[in-house]
């Protein structure tokens, strides 16, 4: 058998969503002075040591936008304004499938602090390839690198 058709892939994703095996997660595409914020996952967690765009899991009944604002305040100690949708990435990890919903954000005041991450960095999007990212974040990395 060959690769599944796009319709089959969508039907499979829809079935996983209904089964609860797909976890919606948000990601902040935060760009200031032509640099994007990335965060390194701490030791002792899934994907430890890899880089990601900060964000977190959507709670039941919560919109992705509200989730992202809450997660950034909890994890980075700063308030952001969630702006337009940037992109979506779906990745099947061994334990579950992640649907990563990325939004552009901007600061509502203050500077981010690594409360739950090992490290934060502001990097030029062209330099993102120098960092080992979580697989679900890689399509976002590519989009940022290709943007004019």
TORTI-52104 format. One record per atom (N, C-alpha, C, O): z, x, y; residue in one letter. Coordinates in pm, whole numbers, plus 50000, padded with zeros to 5 digits. Last residue first. Layout:
BEGIN
ZXYA
...
REM end
This chain:
BEGIN
504185099053637X
503715107653747X
504845112253838X
504595119453935X
505515102353304X
505435095153432X
504975104553543X
505315116353544X
505955117153079X
504555113753110X
504405107053246X
503295106053298X
508695118953063X
507925131253076X
506485128453119X
505875136653188X
509375092153023X
509795098853145X
508995111753170X
508665114953284X
508275088252767X
507795080352882X
508175086953014X
507365087253106X
509795106252614X
508345107952627X
507805100352748X
506985105652823X
512345094452639X
512105108152686X
510625110152711X
510225115152816X
511875070752506X
512195070352649X
511965084052712X
511465085052823X
511495079752242X
510395073152312X
510635072252464X
509675072952542X
514175091452197X
512965099652210X
511775092552274X
511095098652356X
516345075352145X
516075078652284X
514745086052303X
514235086752415X
516565074051870X
516235061651942X
515865064352088X
515145056452148X
517355101051802X
516015095851772X
515635083251850X
514485081851892X
518965119352059X
519085109651951X
517705103651927X
516965101352022X
517555151552150X
517965137852178X
518155129852050X
517585132951945X
517945183752249X
517815175652127X
518405161652152X
519615160252172X
516075195052529X
517355189752478X
517105181752351X
516175173752345X
513665201252630X
514545212552595X
515845208052529X
516615216252480X
512435178352717X
512065183552585X
512915195352540X
512875199052423X
513195175252983X
513905167652879X
513615172852738X
514465171752650X
511835186553191X
512695195453112X
513395188252997X
514125194652920X
510615166453331X
509745175653256X
510545184953165X
509985190653072X
512815154453466X
512225147953348X
511315157053266X
511235155453144X
515435176453542X
514085172353577X
513465165953453X
513585171453343X
518805164553500X
517685173453467X
516365167653516X
516205155553529X
522175164853508X
521045159553582X
519895169253559X
519995180953594X
524475159653241X
523575168553316X
522535160153389X
522075149953339X
527675159253086X
526635152253160X
525765162653229X
526255173153271X
529435161452773X
528835167752891X
527825158352955X
527195150352886X
530655146052584X
531015160252588X
530545166752717X
531155176252766X
531795113852701X
530755123052654X
531265137352663X
532185140352739X
533715099052822X
533545097252677X
532465106252618X
532255106152497X
533705108453084X
534955103553025X
534875102952873X
535845106052804X
532175126353297X
532085125253151X
533435121253093X
534225129953056X
531375108553590X
532275118153527X
532205115753376X
532165104253331X
529175102153868X
529585100453729X
530435112053677X
530245123553715X
530295094154197X
529575103354109X
530075101753966X
531275100053944X
529825067254439X
530575076154350X
529675084754265X
528455082954262X
527885037854444X
528885046354509X
529645054654407X
530045049654303X
526145026154289X
526735017154388X
527845024554460X
528655018354529X
523195042254177X
524625042754208X
525005032254311X
524275029854408X
520895024653973X
521195033354087X
522665031954119X
523285021654090X
518735022753683X
519965019753757X
520045028653879X
519365038853889X
516425008353462X
516665017453574X
517945012953642X
518195001053658X
517125003453118X
516964998053253X
517145009253354X
517935018553332X
516364998852777X
516585008152888X
516245001453022X
515224994653035X
517594991252477X
517024984652593X
517364992952716X
518534993952755X
517134997552146X
517605003752269X
516854997852387X
515634999052397X
518134986151856X
517144982451957X
517714987152090X
518674981352141X
518715001751551X
519115000951691X
517924996251773X
516825001751762X
519684994051224X
518594995551319X
519124993151460X
519884983751485X
522015013351025X
521505001151089X
520365004451183X
520115016051216X
522375036550870X
523395025950865X
522935012750927X
523415002150887X
520115052650915X
520515049450778X
521445037450774X
521325028950685X
518175037651182X
519065048151130X
519465043850989X
519185032650948X
515305028351319X
516105025251200X
516865037751157X
516285047151103X
514785019251654X
514855030151557X
515785026051442X
516885021051465X
512965009151930X
513625004551808X
513595016051708X
512545021851681X
513115006752278X
512855015452164X
513615009752044X
514775005852057X
511804996552590X
512564993352469X
512155002852359X
510985006652348X
512135001552947X
511435002052819X
512384998152706X
513584996752726X
513104991353202X
512265003253190X
511445003153060X
510215004353063X
513864964953420X
513724969253282X
512764981053278X
511724980853344X
515314972153744X
514304966653654X
514384972853514X
514874983953493X
518804977553781X
517554973253843X
516584968353736X
516994961053645X
522174975953826X
521124975953724X
519874969853788X
519894958753840X
524154996754007X
523364984554017X
522244985853914X
521474995453915X
527305009953897X
525865010853921X
525294997053942X
525874986953902X
530355027453940X
529625014753937X
528155017353968X
527805025654051X
531985050553723X
531235047653845X
530515034353829X
530115030553719X
532925061553485X
533835059353597X
533175056453729X
533715059553835X
531555064453253X
531285074253357X
532135072253482X
532065080353575X
532435044253077X
532155057653027X
532035068353134X
532375079953111X
532885020953240X
533875025653142X
533675040353105X
534635047953103X
530505019453392X
531805020253460X
532885025553365X
533705033753406X
528655017953187X
528595029253279X
529935030653353X
530425041753373X
529414993453065X
529485006052990X
529475018253083X
530215027753060X
528874974553272X
530224976353216X
530374989953149X
531334997153174X
526094977553308X
527004979653421X
528424982253372X
529114991153423X
525254970753047X
524984984053101X
525914987153219X
526444998153228X
526104943953022X
526594954352931X
526434968052993X
527364976152993X
524544931553214X
526004931653232X
526624942453143X
527564949253184X
522014936053094X
522304941253227X
523804942053252X
524294952053305X
522174922152849X
522014936752850X
522374942752986X
522974953452991X
524844897852857X
523464901652884X
523364916952878X
524354923952900X
526954886452594X
526784895052712X
525294897852732X
524564900052636X
527324873952353X
527354865852474X
527134873552603X
527134867652711X
528694902652200X
528214888852183X
528374880952314X
529434881252377X
527814933152379X
528784924252313X
528194910252297X
527294906452372X
525784960752329X
525864947552392X
526844939052310X
526714938052188X
526834994552350X
526544982652268X
526744969852348X
527714968252422X
525565016352615X
526425012252505X
525994999152442X
524964993352476X
524965045852808X
524935031352793X
525845027452679X
526815034552650X
522985074752895X
524255067552881X
524065052452877X
523135047052936X
520655088352681X
520795082152812X
522045073452802X
522155065452708X
521605118052500X
521195104152509X
521205100052656X
521695107352742X
521795145652268X
521745140052404X
521225125852398X
520505122052306X
524095154952008X
522765151452057X
522875145252196X
523935140252235X
526745157551936X
526055169151990X
524655166352041X
524085174752112X
526635132351686X
527425141751766X
526575153651810X
525805159251732X
525715109851552X
524775117451635X
525485127451727X
524975130551835X
528865094351554X
527505094451502X
526605101751601X
526725099851722X
531545117051644X
530855104151648X
529485105551584X
529005116651562X
532615142651645X
533325132151571X
532695118451577X
533255108951522X
531895154251979X
532155156651837X
532845144451775X
533555137051842X
529875133152202X
530995141852168X
531115144252017X
530505137151938X
526535135752330X
527525128452249X
528625138052203X
528355149552169X
525645142152661X
525735147652523X
526855140552449X
527975139552499X
523415125452882X
524785127552835X
524765132452691X
523975127752609X
521495126553186X
521595126053040X
523025129753000X
523745136253076X
519805114853469X
521115117553408X
521025116253256X
520555106053204X
517065131353624X
517575120153544X
518885124353478X
519045135753436X
515815138953948X
516505143253826X
517075130953757X
517515121453821X
514915132454203X
513945136554101X
514585142353976X
513935149953903X
517245122354325X
516655135054370X
515745140954262X
515785152954235X
518065104054038X
518425107554176X
517845121154207X
517925130354126X
517925079653795X
517205090853858X
517645092154003X
517605082554080X
518785066853503X
519375069053635X
518745081553693X
518985092653647X
518545045353281X
517575055053332X
517955056753480X
517525049353567X
520845037153038X
520615038353182X
519575049153209X
519725060553166X
520645014452769X
520555028252816X
520205028152964X
519385020253010X
522214993752516X
521564995952645X
521575010852680X
522375018652629X
521564978552203X
522254988952277X
521484990952408X
520254990052411X
521814956751937X
521274958752071X
522174968352147X
523394966452154X
521274962651604X
522284963251708X
521594965651841X
520874975551857X
520434945651318X
519904952051437X
520974951151545X
521494940451574X
521644931151123X
521544945451099X
520944953051217X
520944965351218X
521714903951139X
522784911351205X
522714926251185X
523634933451225X
519664888951050X
520654892850950X
521834900251012X
522844902550945X
518034886551270X
518734874551223X
519834878151123X
520824870951113X
517054912651279X
517844907351391X
518674895451345X
519864894351376X
515584913751042X
516764922351058X
517664917251169X
518884917451157X
513564895251103X
514464892650990X
515734901051001X
516824896250974X
512334908851316X
512954895651340X
513944892351228X
515024887151254X
511364931051179X
512374932851283X
513094919751310X
514314919451325X
509504917951013X
510594925550954X
511724927551054X
512894926051020X
507754907551204X
508484898351117X
509674905151052X
510734899151038X
506804931851310X
507574922751395X
508374912851311X
509524909951343X
505474941751082X
506574949451140X
507434940551229X
508664941551226X
503544922051051X
504534924050945X
505734931750998X
506884928650965X
502094926151287X
502744913251264X
503844914651158X
504924909051172X
501104952451245X
502044949751355X
502784936551336X
503984935751364X
501274959050888X
500564954651007X
501574952451119X
502764950751093X
502544988550729X
502624974350758X
501834971050885X
501734979250977X
500275011750569X
501315008950669X
501364993950695X
500344987150684X
499335004150229X
499265011450355X
500445008050445X
501455002350403X
500005008449881X
500005000050000X
500005008850124X
500605019550125X
REM end
